[in-house]
Amino acid sequence: MLIPAPTPVAVPVTAPARVLTVAGSDSGGGAGIQADLKTMTAFGVHGMSVLTAVTAQNSLGVQGAWELPAEAVRAQYRAVVDDIGVQAVKTGMLSSAALVDTVAGLLAGTDAPVVVDPVGVSKHGDPLLAAEALDSVRTRLLPVATVATPNLDEVAQLTGATITDEAGMRRAADAVLGFGPRWVVIKGGHLPGDPVDLLTDGDREHWLRAPRHDNRHTHGTGCTLASAIACGLALGHDVPTAVRNAKEYVTGAIAAGFPLGAGIGPVDHGWRARGV
């Protein structure tokens, strides 16, 4: 006797947390939009993107960059946010004052935490932000940030200060907080010794330390950290927890970074899945 197959039971499907990256494309796949989306997959969230620029980029550097019109950036953003919604937004390469102003205005009207990576130069030293856009970053973009994540080169661009030690990192944090973000992560990886980052809101300080790995393949670290923080915030973590988890993830990704091409290879966004 044939036994009828059981009737399939519909299982309600819940969408994962949604994170939006507003950034440029890295054709080599190590940084920018590509790094952001890989990080979001690693954290189990649904990644979405607003493309701000296209770069011709590989392990040796940026060979060219083409900015998208502000109306194209605005249309992408509205299409995603108005229909799908977001639990967090991360910004990366915004190469001009027009784009910074456009994105800052969009973020101001969005009820979600914002992680601002104030991208100024690439890993290879290529400029990615016009000098005339710095004032817009200070006065328009940083005031809408839940967390800002400048490295020491970006601190120098924004504040004029050259940081050489941990005491300088504290002064840099105060200066950046003066522009309006609720929290700042001053990334001290360019200092000698084991890398240390400072997370603070002006009252509470968290010094995040990690071993320095003997691996030159670190392309995409800044994008990856900011995206990982945004993922944590979208998942409901408070800022210190999100930043600590992001730091742990990036440290593992740096340790597993691999060579590509003739220059600096990327961090490994899939290191956890591969059991590295």
N, C-alpha and C positions, 0 to 999 in steps of 0.2 A: 504494500500500500504506500502510495506516495504521501509523504508528509508535507503539507504546504509550508513554504518558507515563511518565517515570521515577518510580519509587517514592520518595515523600518519605522523606528521611532524618531521623530524630528528632535534633534538636540539644539536648544537655543545657542546661537553663536554670538559671543560678545566680542566686539571689536577691541583690539589692544589699544593702549594709550597711543596718542598721535603726537608726533613731534615734527615740526617744520623747520627746515634749514633754508636760510636766505643767503646765498653765497655764490661764488664763482665755480666754474668747472675746471678740474685738473685732468687734462687728457691722458696723463700718465697713471691716473687712478690712485695716487697716494694721498692726496690732500683734497681740500675743497669739498664740493658736493659729494663726490665719490666717497671720500673718507667719512663724511657725515652719515651717509646712508648705510655704509658698512657698519659703523658704530651702532646705529640705531637697530639694525638687525641683530647685532651681538647682544643688545640689551632687551630684545624681545618687544620693541615698540614698533609702531607703523611709521616709517619715515616718509616725509613728503618734501618737495623741494620747490623753491623759487630761484631760478637761475638769474644771476645779476651780470655775469660776464663769461665769455668763453676764452680760455687760454690755450695756447700751443705750448705744452709743457712736458718735460720728461725728467729723467734722473739727473740731467745736467743743468736744468734751470728752465726759466720761462722764455720762450722764443718770441712770443707775441700775445697780446691780450686785446679783446674787443668787448667793450661795454655794451650791454643791452639798453635800449631806451627806457626811461622811467615809466612810460605808460605800459610797456611790456612787463616790467617788474610788478607794477601795481595790479595789472590784470591777472597775473599768475597768483599773486597773494590773495586777492579777493575771491578768485575761483576756488581756492583751497579752503580758506577760512570761512567763507560764507556758506559753503555746502558741507564740508567734512568736519570743520572745527579743529582746534588744536588744544593740547594740554601744556605745550611749551614751544618756544621758538628760539632758534639759535641763529645768530647772524655772523657772517664771515666777511669775505671780500666785498666791500662797497667802495668802488674805486674813485668816485667823484662826489663832490658836494651835492649834486642833484640827486644821486642815488641815496646818499646818507639821509638827506632831508625827506625824500619820498618814503624810505623804509621807516624812519623814525616816526613819521606821521601815521603810518599804518600800525606800527606797534603800539603807539599811544592809545589807539582805539581798540586794542585787542586785550581781552581779559585772560591773560595767561602769563606765566613767568617767562622772562626773556634773558638769554645768555648772550652777551655781546663779546665776541672775539674781535678786538679792534685791529684787524689785519693791516699791517703797514708794509712789511717786506716778506718775501718768500724765504724758505730755508736757504736758498742760494744767494740771498741778498738782492733779489730783484724787487724794485719798488712796485707795490700793489695799491697804493693810496696816494692820490694827488695831494700835494702840499696844501693847496687851497681848501681841501676837504677836512683838514684837521680841526678847524674851528667848529664845523658842523658836527663832527664826532663828539667834541667836548660839550657843545651846548644843546644838541638835539638828540643824539643817540645815547650817550652815557646816562642822561637823566631818566631814560625809560628802562634801563637795565636792572634786572634783579641781581645778576652777577656779571661783572666784567672780568676778562681774563687776559690782561696784557702781559707779554714777556718784557724783558728788560729793554730791548730795542724799542718796543712800542711805548713803554713808559717814557723813554727819552724823547720820542716824538711828541708825546702828549704833554709832558711837563717840562722838558728841557733838562731833566736831572739825569746824571750818569750814576748808576748804582753799582757799587763795588763790594758790598757786604750786607749782612742781614739787617744791620741798623738802617742802612739806606733803603732796604725793602720796606721797612716800617714807614719811613718818611714818604716813600713813593706811594704806598697804600693810602696814606692820609691825603696826598695830593690828588690821586685819582678819585677817591671818595668825594672830594670837594666838587667834582663835576656832576655828582648826583646818583651814581648807582647805589643800590642798597648794600651790596657786598662786592668785594674785589678779591681776586686771586692774583697776586703778584708772583709770576713764575720765575724762579731763580735758577733754572737749569743752566744758564750761561755763566754762572759763577763757578769758580774752582771748587773742587771737593764734591761730596755727594749732593745731588740736587735737592733743593728745598723750596717749597712754595709757601707763601703766606696767604691765608684766607682770613679776612677780617671785615667787620661791619663798622669799625671805628671804636667799638666797645669790647667785643670778643675777638680773641686772636686764636688761630689754629695754625700751627707750624706743621706742615706735611712733609715728611722726609722719606727718602727712598734710596736704595743703593744705586750707584752709577754703573750702568752696564757698559762693557767694552764693546760697543756696537755703533758704528757710524751711520747705520741705516735708520734714520729717525725722521724721515720726511712724513709730514702730516700730524705731528704730535699736537700742535696747537688746535687744529681743527678737531682732532679726535677728543681732546680733553673737554673742549667747550661742548661738543655734541654729547659726550657721556654725561656731563653735568645736566644738560637739558633733559636727557632721558631720565635721570634720577628725579628731577623735579616733576616731570610728567607722571612718573610712577608714584608720586605723593610723598617723596622723601623731603625732609627739611634741607636747607642749603648745606650745612656742614656734612651731613650724611651723604648727600649727592656728590659733593666735591671729594670726600674721602674715597667713595666707591669709584669715582672717575679716575682719581689718581692711581688707585690700585690697578685699574684696567689698563691705563696708559703705560704704567711701569711694565706690566707684562707684555704689552704690545711692542714696547721698545726692546725688551729683552729678546723677543722673537723676530725683530725686524730682519728683513732679508735683502740680498742684493738684487737689483734690477738695472739693466743698462750699464753704462760706464761711470755713473756718478753715485749719488746718494739714493739708496733704496728706501722703501716705505716701512713704517711699522706694520706689524701683522695684526689686522683687525680681527682675524678669526682664531687667534691663539688659544682661546679657551675651548672652542669646538674641537680643535686639533689636539688638545691635551698637552700643549707645549709646556 
